[in-house]
Amino acid sequence: MEVLTHALLHAFEDTIKLIPFLFVTYMVMEWLERKTQDKQTAMLSKVGRLGPLFGALSGILPQCGFSAAAASLYAGGVISIGTLVAVFFSTSDEMLPLLISNHVPADKIAWILGIKVLTALVSGFMLDGILRYTKYRHKTEKRIHDLCEAEHCGCEEEEGSILHSALVHTIHIVLFVFAITFALTLAVEWIGEETLMTLLSSHPAVSIFLSALVGLVPNCASSIMITQLYLDGMLGFGAMMAGLLVGAGVGLLVLYRTNAHLKENLKITGILYAGGVFWGVVFTMAGIVI
């Protein structure tokens, strides 16, 4: 009973803080759909290539709400895959508060955040560059209206329904995230947080792969574990970065909920994992220690 109560409280705490981010995001999306219509595509095409830059910078704030917002914007066709990945890579989730609470020197924190931003920026631009002239781009073309229809929010109705549509979107996502977070928390309680921490710290040779795998878990517990292992000296910088780059908070949950293309979501998940492992190996082989 105690475990069940803890899981419920944890899921509630993780979910409630998303509501403002999601609601504002959907308000903006509704405004874009209603006010700009066909001009939206032309406007975004002019600034879209700079998306990874803005994504990398905005994602560094210690709030998983940005990754959730980015997932919704991607599902609506507002941002590119490179921008989405840049936000996911840059998102720090619980890392920054934990570093600050452990009195880590400011210059060390700045280096870690700077490397995350730079890695996210480079990865995002590279991904967009590779996909820009491929058929994959056209097969996954989206519009905000497609997301509205999938959510049955009544976006196509009268002008005064913008608030209603945004609220319906937000409620749908919040309920989904709450349910999944609750289930994941129960799983972590069942397996044991100490067991997962031991798994990461006792296999140095594969710690990068394991850290990135744990980072994929859409729960703040993963970023807390990885950061704490790094602070305790049981996880190297490369392995720590692999896990924290992949850790996008609840962004992946929102992506799977809002984007109807399952194969595309699986590919993005694979890209996140492969990217996290790649950069983890690069940092380790380069001997970077912070």
C-alpha positions as CSV (number, residue, x, y, z in Angstrom):
1,M,0.0,0.0,0.0
2,E,2.9,2.3,0.8
3,V,4.5,1.7,-2.5
4,L,1.2,2.3,-4.3
5,T,0.8,5.6,-2.5
6,H,4.3,6.7,-3.2
7,A,3.9,5.9,-6.9
8,L,0.7,7.9,-7.1
9,L,2.3,10.9,-5.4
10,H,5.3,10.7,-7.6
11,A,3.3,10.5,-10.7
12,F,1.2,13.4,-9.6
13,E,4.2,15.6,-8.8
14,D,5.8,14.7,-12.2
15,T,2.6,15.5,-14.1
16,I,1.3,18.6,-12.4
17,K,4.3,20.7,-13.4
18,L,3.7,20.0,-17.1
19,I,0.3,21.6,-17.2
20,P,1.4,25.3,-17.7
21,F,4.0,24.3,-20.4
22,L,1.6,22.1,-22.3
23,F,-1.3,24.6,-22.1
24,V,0.8,27.5,-23.4
25,T,2.2,25.3,-26.1
26,Y,-1.2,24.3,-27.4
27,M,-2.5,27.9,-27.2
28,V,0.4,29.0,-29.4
29,M,-0.3,26.1,-31.8
30,E,-4.0,26.9,-32.0
31,W,-3.1,30.6,-32.7
32,L,-0.7,29.5,-35.4
33,E,-3.4,27.3,-37.0
34,R,-6.1,29.9,-36.9
35,K,-4.3,33.1,-37.6
36,T,-1.5,32.2,-40.0
37,Q,-3.0,29.2,-41.9
38,D,-1.1,28.7,-45.2
39,K,1.3,31.5,-44.3
40,Q,2.6,29.4,-41.4
41,T,4.4,26.9,-43.7
42,A,6.2,29.7,-45.5
43,M,7.1,31.5,-42.3
44,L,8.5,28.4,-40.6
45,S,10.4,27.3,-43.7
46,K,12.4,30.6,-43.5
47,V,13.4,30.1,-39.8
48,G,13.2,26.4,-39.5
49,R,16.8,25.7,-40.3
50,L,17.8,27.6,-37.2
51,G,15.5,25.4,-35.1
52,P,18.3,23.2,-33.6
53,L,20.0,26.4,-32.3
54,F,16.9,27.6,-30.5
55,G,16.0,24.1,-29.4
56,A,19.4,23.5,-27.9
57,L,19.3,26.8,-26.0
58,S,15.7,26.5,-24.7
59,G,16.1,22.8,-23.7
60,I,18.9,23.4,-21.2
61,L,16.5,24.9,-18.7
62,P,15.8,22.3,-15.9
63,Q,12.2,21.7,-16.8
64,C,11.0,18.6,-18.6
65,G,8.0,20.7,-19.8
66,F,10.2,22.0,-22.7
67,S,10.7,18.5,-24.0
68,A,7.0,17.8,-23.7
69,A,6.2,21.0,-25.6
70,A,8.8,20.2,-28.3
71,A,7.2,16.8,-28.8
72,S,3.8,18.3,-29.3
73,L,5.2,20.9,-31.7
74,Y,6.9,18.2,-33.7
75,A,3.7,16.2,-33.9
76,G,2.0,19.3,-35.2
77,G,4.7,19.8,-37.9
78,V,5.9,23.1,-36.4
79,I,9.5,22.0,-35.8
80,S,11.9,19.6,-37.5
81,I,13.3,16.3,-36.2
82,G,16.7,18.0,-35.7
83,T,15.1,20.6,-33.5
84,L,13.3,18.0,-31.5
85,V,16.5,16.0,-31.0
86,A,18.3,19.1,-30.0
87,V,15.7,19.9,-27.3
88,F,15.8,16.3,-26.1
89,F,19.6,16.2,-26.0
90,S,19.8,19.6,-24.3
91,T,17.1,19.0,-21.7
92,S,18.8,18.7,-18.3
93,D,15.7,17.5,-16.3
94,E,16.8,17.0,-12.7
95,M,20.6,17.2,-13.4
96,L,21.0,20.9,-12.8
97,P,19.1,21.1,-9.5
98,L,21.1,18.0,-8.2
99,L,24.4,19.6,-9.2
100,I,23.5,22.8,-7.5
101,S,22.3,21.1,-4.4
102,N,25.5,19.1,-4.2
103,H,27.5,22.4,-4.3
104,V,29.3,21.5,-7.5
105,P,31.5,24.5,-8.6
106,A,29.8,27.0,-10.9
107,D,32.5,26.6,-13.6
108,K,32.1,22.9,-13.6
109,I,28.3,23.2,-14.0
110,A,28.8,25.7,-16.8
111,W,31.1,23.3,-18.6
112,I,28.6,20.5,-18.4
113,L,25.7,22.6,-19.6
114,G,27.8,24.1,-22.3
115,I,28.8,20.7,-23.6
116,K,25.2,19.6,-23.6
117,V,24.1,22.6,-25.6
118,L,26.9,22.3,-28.1
119,T,26.3,18.5,-28.5
120,A,22.6,19.1,-29.0
121,L,23.2,21.9,-31.5
122,V,25.6,19.9,-33.6
123,S,23.5,16.8,-33.5
124,G,20.3,18.7,-34.5
125,F,21.9,20.5,-37.4
126,M,23.6,17.3,-38.6
127,L,20.3,15.4,-38.5
128,D,18.4,18.0,-40.3
129,G,21.1,18.3,-42.9
130,I,21.1,14.6,-43.6
131,L,17.3,14.4,-43.8
132,R,16.6,17.6,-45.6
133,Y,16.8,16.3,-49.1
134,T,15.6,12.7,-48.5
135,K,12.2,11.2,-49.2
136,Y,11.9,10.6,-45.4
137,R,11.2,14.3,-44.9
138,H,8.2,14.2,-47.2
139,K,6.7,11.0,-45.9
140,T,6.4,12.5,-42.4
141,E,5.1,15.9,-43.4
142,K,2.6,17.1,-40.8
143,R,0.3,20.0,-40.0
144,I,-1.1,21.2,-36.7
145,H,-4.6,20.4,-38.0
146,D,-3.7,16.7,-38.3
147,L,-2.9,16.7,-34.6
148,C,-6.1,18.4,-33.8
149,E,-8.1,15.9,-35.7
150,A,-6.4,13.0,-33.9
151,E,-7.2,14.5,-30.5
152,H,-10.8,15.3,-31.4
153,C,-10.5,18.7,-29.8
154,G,-12.8,20.6,-32.1
155,C,-10.1,22.8,-33.4
156,E,-12.0,23.3,-36.6
157,E,-14.9,25.0,-34.9
158,E,-15.6,28.6,-34.0
159,E,-12.9,31.1,-33.1
160,G,-13.8,31.1,-29.5
161,S,-12.9,27.5,-29.1
162,I,-9.1,28.1,-29.0
163,L,-9.1,27.9,-25.2
164,H,-11.3,24.8,-25.3
165,S,-9.1,23.1,-27.9
166,A,-5.9,23.8,-26.0
167,L,-7.4,22.6,-22.8
168,V,-8.6,19.3,-24.3
169,H,-5.1,18.7,-25.8
170,T,-3.5,19.4,-22.4
171,I,-5.9,17.1,-20.5
172,H,-5.3,14.3,-22.9
173,I,-1.5,14.5,-22.6
174,V,-1.5,15.0,-18.8
175,L,-3.7,11.9,-18.2
176,F,-1.5,9.9,-20.5
177,V,1.7,11.0,-18.8
178,F,0.3,10.4,-15.4
179,A,-0.7,6.8,-16.2
180,I,2.7,5.9,-17.7
181,T,4.7,7.7,-15.0
182,F,2.7,5.8,-12.4
183,A,3.4,2.5,-14.1
184,L,7.1,3.3,-14.4
185,T,7.4,4.3,-10.8
186,L,5.9,1.1,-9.7
187,A,8.4,-0.8,-11.9
188,V,11.4,1.1,-10.4
189,E,10.1,0.3,-6.9
190,W,9.7,-3.3,-7.8
191,I,13.2,-3.7,-9.4
192,G,14.8,-1.5,-6.8
193,E,16.7,1.8,-7.4
194,E,19.8,0.3,-5.7
195,T,19.7,-2.6,-8.2
196,L,19.7,-0.3,-11.1
197,M,22.4,1.9,-9.6
198,T,24.6,-1.2,-9.1
199,L,24.0,-2.3,-12.6
200,L,25.3,1.0,-13.9
201,S,28.4,1.3,-11.7
202,S,29.6,-2.3,-11.7
203,H,30.2,-2.6,-15.5
204,P,32.6,0.1,-16.5
205,A,33.2,-1.4,-20.0
206,V,29.5,-1.2,-20.9
207,S,28.5,1.7,-18.6
208,I,28.0,4.0,-21.6
209,F,25.5,1.7,-23.2
210,L,23.8,1.0,-19.9
211,S,23.6,4.7,-18.9
212,A,22.1,5.6,-22.3
213,L,19.5,2.8,-21.8
214,V,18.6,4.0,-18.4
215,G,18.4,7.5,-19.7
216,L,15.7,6.5,-22.1
217,V,13.4,5.8,-19.2
218,P,11.0,8.8,-19.3
219,N,11.2,9.5,-15.6
220,C,13.2,12.0,-13.5
221,A,14.5,9.1,-11.4
222,S,16.9,8.2,-14.3
223,S,18.6,11.6,-14.5
224,I,18.8,11.6,-10.7
225,M,20.5,8.2,-10.6
226,I,22.9,9.0,-13.4
227,T,23.9,12.3,-12.0
228,Q,24.4,10.9,-8.5
229,L,26.6,8.1,-9.8
230,Y,28.7,10.6,-11.5
231,L,29.0,12.8,-8.4
232,D,29.9,9.7,-6.4
233,G,32.7,8.9,-8.8
234,M,31.1,5.6,-9.9
235,L,30.3,6.8,-13.5
236,G,32.7,8.5,-15.9
237,F,31.9,11.8,-17.6
238,G,31.3,10.1,-21.0
239,A,28.9,7.6,-19.5
240,M,27.1,10.3,-17.6
241,M,26.7,12.4,-20.7
242,A,25.4,9.4,-22.7
243,G,22.6,8.9,-20.2
244,L,21.8,12.6,-19.7
245,L,21.8,13.4,-23.4
246,V,19.3,10.6,-24.0
247,G,17.2,11.6,-21.0
248,A,14.4,13.8,-22.3
249,G,12.1,13.7,-19.3
250,V,8.6,12.9,-20.4
251,G,9.2,14.2,-23.9
252,L,9.2,10.7,-25.3
253,L,5.9,9.9,-23.7
254,V,4.3,13.0,-25.2
255,L,5.9,12.1,-28.6
256,Y,4.3,8.7,-28.6
257,R,1.0,10.1,-27.5
258,T,0.7,12.9,-30.0
259,N,2.6,11.6,-33.1
260,A,0.5,9.0,-34.9
261,H,3.6,7.6,-36.8
262,L,4.7,4.7,-34.6
263,K,7.6,3.7,-36.8
264,E,8.8,7.3,-36.9
265,N,8.7,7.5,-33.1
266,L,10.7,4.3,-32.8
267,K,13.3,5.7,-35.3
268,I,13.6,8.9,-33.2
269,T,14.0,6.8,-30.1
270,G,16.8,4.8,-31.8
271,I,18.4,8.0,-33.0
272,L,18.4,9.3,-29.4
273,Y,20.0,6.2,-28.0
274,A,22.6,5.9,-30.8
275,G,23.4,9.6,-30.5
276,G,23.8,9.3,-26.7
277,V,26.1,6.3,-27.0
278,F,28.1,7.9,-29.8
279,W,28.8,11.1,-27.9
280,G,29.5,9.1,-24.7
281,V,32.2,7.1,-26.6
282,V,33.6,10.3,-28.2
283,F,34.0,12.0,-24.8
284,T,35.5,8.9,-23.2
285,M,38.0,8.3,-26.0
286,A,38.9,11.9,-26.0
287,G,39.7,11.6,-22.3
288,I,37.4,14.5,-21.3
289,V,37.0,14.7,-17.6
290,I,35.1,17.4,-15.8
